[in-house]
Amino acid sequence: MTAAPADYRPPWWLRGRHLQTLWGPLRRRPRRPVLRRERWETPDGDFLDLDWLAAGRDDTRAPCVVVLHGLEGSSDSHYALGLMGLVEASGWRGVVLHFRSCSGELNRLARLYHSGETSDLDWTVRRLIGAAPGAPLGLVGVSLGGNVALKWLGEQGDGVPDQIAAAVTISVPFDLAACAGALDRGMNRLLYTAHFLRTMKAKIRAKSALYTERVDLPAALRAGTFRLYDRLVTAPIFGFADEEDYWSRSSSGPYLSAIRRPALLINAVNDPFVPPETLPRAEVERSQWLEAAFPAEGGHAGFLEGGAGPSWAERRAVEFLARHLWGAA
């Protein structure tokens, strides 16, 4: 499918990939919709926390939008608040699925989450469908959450549940090896990698007793790059041979050709996390299911238009879902 119009234009004062990326988490203050937390006990003895829009939560006939946050994100992330506000204004149900360890309370098991871990999403989706089998579902994944959503859709292929109407992803790292390489160099390593690793290390430090036989904790706590962290922590915890094996098997790019639901992929060409040569232009052209919006600017999960209102990408996401959710309802 051909690419959608890429008509994002940043405000005159919001120029450059880093400012467009950092302004959201540092300065944006979206309106906070009222959310209610629900804890689901998982089959393996752990839990997942889901934050629901309080408005319309119990109307099982209404379409439901599932928001998947990015690395170390949560329902408090600026983009999650922006999306949930738009979902609420649309009269739909909305829920943010927290990956394990990201809801503000550490999960019980040694298992955490990673960029290609789709079993929790699969279990959650099927439970949502079981509770409201007549309501269509839409997915919105941001960054890591978008990678998870696309990989899951590709894994399901023709077997994706009928209730899944459409998906939108924003700022996806389609090629994890290339993105880790970009984050581990120069300014990116100082601005972003150090921040992410600080909170990720705090989690494994707090659960160190669970990792004594699998993780070299002192070495992991000294890791200054994603390459080293994924080699020392992610790979052994999840059974990958090494970081390259993890990145290869968890990247969403190879799964795009198997997707069988309408999906809009939104990524900025100037995203500091995602090298522009990794954007899946050819895959979009070959697929009848994929639509792409790859504007020149926007940064990573940025696309802000000034003030605290919805971002361009968030508005595009909800507009795209509206076309498909109401058609499926």
N, C-alpha and C positions, 0 to 999 in steps of 0.2 A: 504494500500500500504506500502511496506517496506521502511525503511528510506533510504535516499540518502547517499552516502559516505560523512562522516563528516571529511574532510581532511584539515581543517584550522590549521595552525601552526603559532603562533605569532613569531615575531622577538625575538632574545635572550634577548633584552633589554626591551621588552614590556611584562613583566610578572605580573600576578596577576589581579584579577577582577577589582580592582579600577583603576589601571593605564590604563588597556585596555578600561575602560569606559571613563575616564577623558581626555585621550590624544586627542581624536577626537575634542571635543568642545574647548579645551584649546590650542592645539598646531597644529592641522591639518589645512592646508591652501590649499584646493582644487582649481583647476582652476575654474574661474567663467564664465560659459557660459552666453551669452547675453540673458536676460530675459525681457519680456514686460508684463506689468501688465494690466489686464482687470478686471473691476468691474462689477459684476452681481447683479442687484437689486433683492432681494428675494420676494416671494409673501407676506410675512408678514411685509414688509416695512423696512427690514434691507438690508445688502449687504454681498456678499462674494467676496474676492479678489483672483484672479487666476493669477499666474505668469507663462507665456508661454515661451518656447524656441522660440527665434526669428526666428531661422533657421527652415524652413519648416512648420511654424505655419499654414499657409493658405492652405496647401496641404491636403484637406479633404479626399483624398484616402489613405493616409499613416496611419499605425497603430498609436495609441495614448496611451501613458503611463501616468496614473494619479498617482502622488506621494502624499501620506498623511503623514504629519509630526507627530512628537511625542508631548508630553506634553510641552506646551510653546515654541514649535519649529516654524519654518517658512521656506521659501525658502532659507534663509541664513544659515540654519543648515548644518553642514559639510556633513552629509549623503545625504541631499537633493541635494547639489551641486555635490557630487560624482555621484549620480544616474542620475541627469540631464545631466552631462557630457557624461556618457555612452549612454544615450538615444540619445543624439545629434550625437554621433559618429556612432550610428546604423542607422541613417537616419530616425528616427521616429519623430513624434510630441511628445512633453512632456509638462506637466503642473503640477504645484504644487497647490493643493487646500488648501488655508488657512482656518482653522477653525475660527469661529467668535472670534474676538479680537486679532488674532495672526499675522496679516499682517503688524503691525506697526501703525495701526490706530484703536482705539476702535470702535467696532460696536455700533449701535444706541440703540438697545433694551436691556432690562435687561438680556435677554437670552445670555449665553456665549456658551460654548461647554463642553462636558464631554466624558468620555471613551466609552460610549455606545450610543452616539447621532448619529444616522444614517440618519436622514431625510435630512440633507443638502447634504450628499453624494448621496443619492438616487435622489434628485432633480438635482444635478449637472450632474450625469451620464446620466440621461434621457435627459437633455438639450444638452449634448455633442453628444449623439446618434442622436437627432433630427437634429443637425447641420451637421452631417456626418454619415448618416445611414449605409453606406457601409464600414466603417472603423472599424476594431477590436479594442477593448480597453483592456488594461492590467492595473492592479492595483498593486501598491507597497506601503505598509503601514509599517511605522516604529514605534515601541513601541505603544503608544496610537492609532496612525493612523492604525497600523496593527490590533489592537483589533476592531476598527470601521469597517475596511474592512471585516474581517472574520465574525463579527456579521451581517453585512449587507448581505453578501453572504448567510449566514445561514437563515436569515429572508426571503430572496427571494426564496431559495430552488429551486424547479423545475421551478419557474417563473422568474429566473434571465434573464435579457435581452440577446438575442442571441449574441449581439455584444461583450459581456464580454467573452474574450478568456481565461484568466488565471489571477492568482494573486500570489504575493509573499509577505510574511510578515517577518519582522526582529525584534527580541527581543520583542515579544508580551507578555503582562501580561494576560495570559489566565484566571487566577483566581484573580480578583481584590482585594478581601479580603485578600488573602495570600500575595499579592504583597504590599498592603498598610501596612500590619503588618511587612513585611521585611523592608520597607522604614522608618517606624516609630521607629526603634530600633537602638541603638548603633551608630556605625560609619556612617551607611547609613543616619541616621537622620541628622547628622552634615554635611555630604558631599553633600547630594542630596535634602532631604526634605526641609531643610531651604532655599536652593536656589530656588526651585520651588515655595514654598509658598510666597517668597518675591515678585516675579513678579505677582503671582495670586492675592495676597492681594492688590497690587498697582492698579490692574484693578478694583476691587470692591470698593476701596477707591475713584477712579476717577469717578465712576458711583454711588456713594453712594445714591444720590437722588432717584435713581430708585429702591432701595432695602429697603427703610425705613420700609415698612409694612411686609416684608418677612424675612429679615435677621437681626439678632442681630449683627450689624456692630462692635461695640467695642469688643465683644467676638470673633467674627470672625478674627479680626485683631490681636488678642492675640494668636490665634491657633498656636500650634507648631507641630502638627501632621496632617497627612492626615485624620485620623479618625475624629478628631475634626473639621477640615475644611469641610470635606464632610458632616458631620452632620449639621453644622451651615450654610453652603453656598450651596453646590451642591444639597443636598436633598430638601431644601425648594424652591430653584429657579426652579427646574425641577419637583417638585411634588412627590418625593419619600418619603416614610414614615420616613426613617432615612438612615444613611450611609450603614448599612447592606443591606437594601432593594435596594439601588443604586448599590452597588457592585454585589449583586446577579443577578439583572436584566440586568446589563450592561456587565458582563463578556462574552467573546467570547467562552469560553470552551464549554458550553452547546449547542452552535449552530453549532459546527464543523460537527456533523453527518448529518446535513441537507445540507451541501455545495455540489453543483453540477457543479463545474468548477474546473479544475486543479489548485491546490494551493500548493505552496512550503512554508513550515514553517521553518524559520531559527532562532534558539535560542541557545545561549551558556549555557552550564551546569553551568558555574561559574558566570552567570549574577547576580549581586548583587541585582537587583530589583525583579527577578523572581525565587522563590524557585524551585530547580530542580524537586522536587516531583510533581509540578504542570504542568510539560511538558506533553502534551497529547499523549504519546506514544501509549496507547491502542486505542485511537480514530484514529490515523494514520494507525495502523495495520488493523483496521476494514473497512477503507474507500478506495474505488477505486480512489478517487479524490485527496486525500491528500498525500503529500510527505514531509518528514522531514529531516532536517540536524541539528543535535544537537551536535556540537563539544564540547569538554571538555572546551575549552577556547574561549575568544572573548569578554567577558564583556557585557555591555549593549550598543547596537548599535555601537560596536567597530569593531572587526575583521580586524584591520588595519595590513597592510603588510610592513609598512615603507614608509617614504616620504609622498607626498601629493596626490599620485595616488589613484585610486579606491580601496575600501576595498574588501576583499574576499567575504563578503556577498553581496555587490553591484554587483560585477561581476557575482556571482551565480544567483542573481535576474534577471539580463538582459539576461544571457544565458538561463535561464528557460523560460522567456517571449519570447525569440526569437523562441524557438521551437513551441510555441503555437500561437503567433501573426502572423507569416508568414504562418502557416498552415491555419489560419482563414482568411487571407487577400484574 
